[in-house]
Amino acid sequence: MSIKIYGIKSCGSVKKALNFFDIHNISYEFIDLKKETILSSDLDKWLQFISLEKLLNRQGTTYKKLGLKEMSLDEDGIKQWLLKEQMLLKRPIIVSSNLISCGVDNFEKHL
């Protein structure tokens, strides 16, 4: 099974997920969202399993700094911001052949 973990190394939730996979000897590919750009097709695939509201990190500093709360964005607007500012994505995003999950607490119960 091929597992991809999207996130940033400095994120506590990402560190927790990577540690979980390492402890359980589960191989994965880490995709650093500060270095790699996700594609619109990636986002569309994720949205088949995760709601847009769940993918958008409203608690993060990027969301607050950009003032997105005041913009009253529709779904299309949120998608455009997620593609433009990947730090708006809730992390980690874990993708495997049978699971797409975001946030550290969601994936453990599925493994």
C-alpha positions in Angstrom: 0.0 0.0 0.0 1.3 3.4 -1.0 0.8 6.1 1.6 1.4 9.8 1.0 1.4 12.3 3.9 1.0 16.0 3.0 2.1 18.5 5.6 4.9 20.6 6.9 7.7 19.3 9.2 7.1 22.0 11.9 3.4 21.2 12.4 2.7 19.3 15.6 -0.1 17.2 14.1 2.2 16.2 11.2 5.0 15.2 13.6 2.5 13.1 15.5 1.4 11.3 12.3 4.9 10.7 11.1 5.9 9.4 14.5 2.9 7.0 14.4 3.8 5.6 11.0 7.5 5.3 12.0 6.7 3.5 15.3 4.4 1.1 13.4 7.0 0.6 10.6 4.5 1.8 8.0 6.3 3.2 5.0 5.1 6.5 3.5 6.1 9.3 1.2 6.2 12.7 2.8 5.1 15.7 0.7 6.2 19.0 2.1 3.5 21.6 1.4 6.1 24.4 1.6 8.1 22.8 -1.2 5.5 21.0 -3.4 2.4 22.4 -5.0 -0.8 20.4 -4.9 -2.8 20.2 -8.1 -6.4 21.1 -8.6 -6.9 17.4 -9.4 -5.5 16.4 -6.0 -7.9 18.8 -4.2 -10.8 17.4 -6.2 -9.9 13.9 -5.3 -9.6 14.8 -1.6 -13.0 16.5 -1.7 -14.6 13.2 -2.6 -13.7 12.0 0.9 -13.3 15.1 3.0 -15.6 18.1 3.1 -14.2 21.5 2.1 -15.0 22.8 5.6 -12.8 20.1 7.1 -9.9 20.7 4.7 -9.9 24.5 5.5 -7.8 25.3 8.6 -9.8 28.2 10.1 -7.7 28.0 13.3 -4.3 28.7 11.6 -2.4 31.9 11.4 -2.6 32.0 7.6 -6.4 32.1 7.7 -6.4 34.8 10.2 -3.6 36.8 8.6 -5.4 36.8 5.2 -8.7 37.9 6.7 -10.6 35.2 5.0 -13.3 35.1 7.6 -14.4 38.6 6.5 -14.6 37.6 2.9 -17.6 35.3 3.1 -16.2 32.9 0.5 -18.3 30.4 -1.4 -17.0 26.9 -2.1 -15.2 27.9 -5.3 -13.5 30.8 -3.6 -12.3 28.5 -0.8 -10.9 26.0 -3.3 -9.0 28.8 -5.1 -7.5 30.0 -1.8 -6.5 26.4 -0.8 -4.7 26.0 -4.1 -3.0 29.4 -3.8 -2.1 29.3 0.0 -1.4 25.7 0.9 -0.9 26.6 4.6 -4.7 27.0 4.7 -5.0 23.1 4.5 -5.6 21.3 7.7 -2.7 18.9 8.2 -1.7 16.2 7.8 -3.5 15.0 4.8 -3.0 11.3 4.5 -3.7 9.6 1.2 -3.7 5.8 0.6 -5.5 3.5 -1.8 -8.4 3.0 0.7 -8.3 6.2 2.8 -8.0 10.0 2.5 -8.0 11.7 5.8 -7.0 15.1 7.2 -6.1 15.9 10.8 -4.1 13.6 13.0 -7.0 12.1 15.0 -8.9 10.8 12.0 -6.5 8.3 10.4 -5.5 6.2 13.4 -9.0 4.7 13.8 -9.0 3.6 10.1 -5.7 1.7 10.2 
